[in-house]
Amino acid sequence: MVQTVRATTTTRELVDHGVGWAALRLHEAVASHSDKRIKEGMDAWDARVHFDKNSVYMGSSPRFDMYGNEFGLGKALAVLSGYGNKFDGKVTSYPGREGGGSIDLEVCLLPEHMAAFESDEEFSNIFNE
């Protein structure tokens, strides 16, 4: 779980106190983010977790060359993100294996939703053109 740590100020305070003061505020926010606060944040998230079943969630970064790593076995055929952080409607995008601006998508769908896509002729034709 990634948690956000914030330090809040106003424009006037920043102008009056300077960047060093702002850095100290950030340091204090990070230093006060204890194990206890992290666990409390996780418990609060767990109590109210909600995924909108009618939404698509995108993830990944276009800045990391997923296919650029070479471990002596040749260029990877595909990139998969593993089992973690998966849910219905999650789409992870990667710069495409072919390069040139192509995009590879990893799409996670429940079996019944995937079956609906597979049986949709208009949708399937997109990939057969």
C-alpha angles and dihedrals in degrees: 000000000000115000128194121232116199139191114193127206141151128246090248093053091048092050092045097045104029137220095299090059090049090051089052090052090053091048091052091050092051094043091051092052093099131175087261093055091046092052091046089052091050092049092049091049092047091052093053104028111147133171116192104233091210096056136088117218120206125204142171137065128266089207098073117079099222093182095044095081112098119193097173096272098092130257114328116258093212141356120229125180099216133236102307126098095014126150139148110290097021114141121186118193129202133180103269125263091235093054120208093108096308119148130213117206128202107200123193116201135160111254093253092051092048090050089053091053092046092052094048104100096194091052093046092051090064089069096043099056 
